[in-house]
Amino acid sequence: MDLDQNTIEAKLNEVTSKVLGCIAAGVVGTDGIPISEFKKLEDLDISVASAELASIIAESKRILKDLQSGIFEESITRSEELTIVARSINAEYFVYLIMKGSLQNLGLARLELKRLGEEFKEAFSSEV
């Protein structure tokens, strides 16, 4: 599968429209550099989320390695206002969703990220 920047952004847009409460989505390298991002709110700085999620995922990978517990798959971070779900595409990239508000569909977010991760896996197996 060949994915260009517009196709990736369209897929992120589609997922944010499907998942209740979703306000942003992104595909990021494990170095914290975004490949593609989509947000519904203009004043939301998701570049911070991309960089910080890369740190969380790196630490999670280290913990799992130390515990000999397999390969990192998913991280969920929650606060009073936001829920952020990140899922590994491969060793070098991950995809995430940010949800906000009192109505959020965490189950659908996780399902859609798993689907996107599988869909993007082949395209991101080589350099984007």
Secondary structure as GFF3:
##gff-version 3
##sequence-region A 1 128
A	DSSP	alpha_helix	5	18	.	.	.	ID=ss1
A	DSSP	beta_strand	22	29	.	.	.	ID=ss2
A	DSSP	beta_strand	34	39	.	.	.	ID=ss3
A	DSSP	alpha_helix	46	66	.	.	.	ID=ss4
A	DSSP	beta_strand	74	78	.	.	.	ID=ss5
A	DSSP	beta_strand	82	88	.	.	.	ID=ss6
A	DSSP	beta_strand	93	100	.	.	.	ID=ss7
A	DSSP	alpha_helix	106	123	.	.	.	ID=ss8
###
